[in-house]
């Protein structure tokens, strides 16, 4: 069991480390000329897809570990890399503003957030700031590896913000995930300090053991955050959290931790409860992606396992994503993207 913990820790460190690759970064990248605006037309995705995103025009974007970003409109696959103006060939996050501009965040060797207006990539310059605000149109991004900072982009300025430490913990931490809930509050999943909620006025931390440590020691890191159909929060652990706007009458905490699914396969020592990514589908089922053991659906009463395989062998999964139609996608470590066909996850081929 200790060997499994050490192996999983090393894998999770590799997943998070922005120094885990040798991608070339163009410093102070200039917007690319019009002749390169269409990128390179390719027949297939790269092998290592970290994130999947569908924009407002229903175009798919696939962010990779080291081969840039791919655009797919249903007919043609286009690959953008540093030679087209993308400042980093690694893409960890993809977001979109109200005007339809796209933003690609890579973190090697430092965070590089690039704005794409459909023609030109523009690298945003961050300004050190303590201007914490909660505005409906802001975009939030992760900072580089091994920092305690996040970015808030208000459409004009990219604010580089230090996240205040939890009062009961003093160790350094880094931000693994960011999530904006239904009420507008922003959550920051960290390693190893737990999870923090910012409601526009104050910072409130959850530092329970299940969000800071593995069951037998070692740091876990909150890599995914979501709300279920009842409004409870899931922080990639076996527990779920009921969260309140103010302190309850019977507790000094703003949350209540509750037993939930536990280990997905029913085995006490499986570590499958330490998952990487989670989404809620249109029927309020939770879909939970694990790194080495496929995807699990939780309908509120039972779990169903969906292996993710190539040639009958399990493959490793980075992330799960729900598109505009409610279809589910996976980004995988070495096998491109997968899509759920209603029965199983099958490899996506354009």
N, C-alpha and C positions, 0 to 999 in steps of 0.2 A: 504493500500500500504506500509506504514512504517513497518507493521508487517511482510509483505512478504520480505522486504529488510533485516530485522533483522534475519528472519528464514534462508534466503539464505546465509547471512554472516556467520551464525553459521555452516551451512553445509559446506561451502567452507573452513572455518577454520579447521573443522574436517578432510576434505579431505587432506589438506596440512600438518597438524600437524604431526610431526614425533613422538609426544608423545601421540598420540591418540590410542595407543594399548599397550598391556603388553607382547609383544613378548619377548622371552628369547634370549639373544645374548651371544654367546660363545666368550670370549675375546681371542685374539691372536690365532685364530683357526688354528690348524695344518691341513695339507692336509690329506684327509681321506685315509684309507688303501684300497688296491685294491679290497678287498672283498665287499666294499660298493660302488664301482665305479658305479654300475648300479642303485643305489637308490632303492626306494620302488615302485614296480609295483602296480598301483591303477586302479580302474575301472572308476573313474570320477574326474573332477576338484574340487578344493575347491570352496566355494561359492563366495568369494570375490576376483575377478581377476582385478588387477590394470592395467596391460599392456600385450599386445599380440605382439609377434615378430616371424618372420620366417627367419631362417638363410640361408646361401648360399647353404646348402645341402637340403633346403626345409623342414627342421624339424621345427616344431612349438614349441615355448616356451611361457609359461603363467606365469607371475609374480603375486604373490598374496599379499594380505594385511598381512597375518599372518601364511600362511602354506607353505612358501618357493616358489620354482619354479617347474613347470611341463614341461616335455619334451614329445612331441607326434610326432612319426614318420609315422603316418598313420595307425599303427597297435597297438602299445603299448603305454600306458601312464605311465611315470615314474615321481615320485615326489622326489625332492631333498630338504632336510631341513638341519638344523644345525647339525644333527647327522651324516650327510654325508660330512660335511666340509663347507657347506654354512655358512658364518658368521652371517647371519641375516635371519630370517624367513619372513621378509618383503622385497619385491622387487619392487622398483619404476621405475627403468630403466633397459633396456636390450640393449646392443650394441655388435658389432662384429668388429674385426679388419681384416686386409687383409689376415691374415693367418688362419682365421676361429676360432680363440679363442673368447669365449664369455665373456661378462662382466656383472655382476649383481650388481646394486647399490641399497642399502637399507639405510634408513636414521634414524633409531631408535636404540639407542638414539643418536648416531652419525653416520656420513656417513661411510658405509662399502662397498668398491668396491672390488669385488671378480672376479678373472680371472679363467675361466674354460677351460681347454685344451682338454676336452672330457674324462679325467680320474681323474684329481685332481683340487680341488678348492684352489687357492692361494689368500690370502687377501693382497691387495696392501697397502703399507705404503706411506702416503702422505708427501711431503716435502714443508714446507712454502716457497713461492717463489714469485717473481715479474717478472718472465721470460715469459712475454706475447709474444707469437709467433703465426703465422698462417701457419701451415704446413699441407699439404694435407692428411697425414695419421694419424694425431692426433685424439684422441677421447676426447670429452668434456662431463663432468658429472656435475650434480647438487651437491651442498654441502648440509650439514645438515640444518635442519630447523633453522630459526632465525640467519642466517649469511649473510654476503654480499660477499660470496666467491663462486668460481667455481673450478672445477678440469680440468686440461689439462694433458692427458696421451700421451706421445710421444713414447711409446713402451718400455721405460726404466724407466723413472721417472714419478711419479704422482705428478704434480705441483699443489699446493694449492694456488690459486691466488685470491687476493682481487679485486673486481670489483670497479673501481673508481666511486665516486658519481657523479651524474649529477650536474653541476654548480649551477643550480637554486633551487635545493632541498637539504636539509640537514638531513631529517629524516632517520632513519635506514630503510633498506629494505632487502628483501630476494629474492632468485632466484627461480622462479616457473617453468621455461621452458628454453630450449636451442634448437636453430635451426640453421643449416648451409644452407645458400641459394645457388642458382645456381652459383653464382660468387665466392663462397668460403668464404664469410664473415660469421661470427658467430653472432647470435642474442641472447640476454638474456632477457627473460621476467621476470619482477620483480613485487613485491608487497611491497609498493604502488608507486614506483617511475617511472613506465612506462617501456619502452623497450629500450635496448641499442644495437647498432651495433658496432662490432669490425672488422675492415677491415685489420688488420695486422699492421696498423700504428697509428690509432687513434680510440677514442671512441666517438660515436655520439648518443645522446639520443633523444627519442620522449617522451615528458611528457604531452601530451594533456590530457584533463580531462577524455576522454573516455577510456584511457588506465591506468588511476590511480584511478578512482572513479566510483561508481555506479551513476546512474542518480540522485538519491535523497540522495547522501552522503554515506560514508563508502568506504572502500578499495575494489577494484575488484581483481587486480592481473592478469598479462598476463600469462594465463595457456596454451595457444597454439599459435603457429606461423606457417603460411604457405604462399606460393605464389600461386596465381591463374594462369590461362593460359596466362594472359596478363603480368605477372610479377609483379603485384601489391601484396602488403602484407596485411595479415589479422591477427589481434591481438585480437581475441575473443571479438570484439565489433561490433557495427553496422556500423562502417566506414571501408573503405579500404584506403590504403596508397600507393601512387606512390613514389618510392624512387630513388634518383639519386646519382651518384658517387661523384658529387661535387655540390657546392652551385649554384643554378640557378641564372639567371640574375636578376630576379624580386623578389627574396626572400633571406632572410638570413638563411632559413631552407633548409635541404637536402631532404625534402619530401613535398608532397602535400596530404592533407587529403581530402577525397571525400565521399560524401554520397553514401551509398550502399543499402544493403537489409533492414536496420533498424531492427525493431522487426520482427522476422520471421513469426509470425502469424498475422501481420497487426495491432495488438493492441498496442496502445501507452504505456500502463502501464504494459506490460506483463513480462518484464525482461528476455525474452527468448533470447534477443540479448547478454546476458552475458553467453556465452556458455563455455564448458570445453575443448573441443577437436575438431580438424578439420583436414581433409585430402582432397587431390585432387585426383580424380580417373583418369583412363586412358583416359577418354573422356573430361577431364578438368572440370567436375562438382565438386563442393565443397560439402562435406558431413560434417554436423555440429552436434555434439553430445551435448545434454544438459543433465543436471543431472536428472531432473525429468519429462522431456517432450519429450523423444524420440530423434529421429534423423531427420534432415531436409536436403534435397538436394537442392542446388542452382545451376541452369544451366546457370546463367548469365542474365536471364530474369524473372524467377519465382522460387518460392520455393514449394517443395513438402514434406509433413509431413509423416514420417514413425514411428508410435508408436512402442515402445519396451515394450512388455507385457508378463506377466505370468498369466494365468487364467483370461484374459481380464483386468488385472490391470497393470497400468504402473509400471515399475521397474526403479531403479536408475542406471545411466550409468557413469562410470569413464572415458573411453577413446575409441577412434575409431582408427583403424589401417588398412592400405592397404597392403596385402601380395604380394609375388612375382608374382602371377598370376593376381593381380588387384582385388582380392576378398576382401570384407570388413568384419572386425571383430569388436566386441565390448567387452570391459572389463566392467563388471557390479559389483555393490556394494555387492549384496547378492545372485546373481543368475548365477555365473560362467561366461562363454563366450557365445556370440551370433554371428551368421554368417548370412550375407545377401544372400538370395537364389534367388535374382533377383526380388522378389516381396515384401518380408518382412524379418525382422530379426528374426531368429529362434534360439532356444537354441542349443548350440553345445553339442553333446554327442559322445564320441569316439566309 
